Amino acid sequence: MKFRSVFDIIGPIMIGPSSSHTAGALRIGKVARNLFGRRPKWAHIHLYGSFAETYKGHGTDVAIVGGLLNFDTFDDRLIRSFEIAKEEGLDYAFFIEQGIPDHPNTAKIVVGDELGELEVVGISVGGGKIEIAEINGFKLKLTGDNPAIVILNNDRFGCIANVANILAKHEINIGHMEVSRKEKGKLALMVLELDENINNEIMDEIHALPNILQVARIVE
């Protein structure tokens, strides 16, 4: 196994008590916030497995709301995330699910406002690390460790090549890529992990391509 830094071994800088149930949970919430692209007006947070059993004692609930507020794992405001969410107009509700997930530390977060909504399923795999397993029902595997863009597009010939060409023109390297679709010729999802963050101009250029419907990013 290769480690990017010493913090991959000893865990993240964080406010406890648990790297899996607190830091990991916060990162799932923060990825949902990044993908949504703005602070949501409301959030429905579904907890499964170990998350559902211990979420209050381990601060999973406080952490996820903190992530939706775009806090870092070491932010002193984390313990006040419920209060700050109320001040900022973020309504949230928790739902304890009885279903058996593929991984015990699983959360489904549905966020929205008057412009739309987004559903993200994430798991905390230990040491503060996470995987995003679904976005709006599309299966994928996204760690959130690297800058990434997530693109919803019509399933048409040339979409992937067009996006890759824009990134190549700007000398942005693709480290990992996944594509997913629910049905041939319908909607598809493209996930590209990059070596660096991209700016708004590149985002707009990708969004202007034919058959590209939505573009979101995760920044490092």
Buried (B, 14 or more C-beta within 10 A) or exposed (E): EEEEEEEBEEBBEBBEEBBBBBBBBBBBBBBBBBBBBEBBBBBBBBBBBBBBBBBEEBBBBBBBBBBBBEBBBEBEEBBBBBEBBEEEEBEBEBEEBEEEBEBBBBBBBBBBBEEEBBBBBBBBBEBBBBBBBBBBEBEBEBBBBBBBBBBBBBBEEEBBEBBBEBBEEEEBEBEEBBBBBEEEEEBBBBBBBBEEBBEEEBBEBBEEBEEBEBBBBBEE
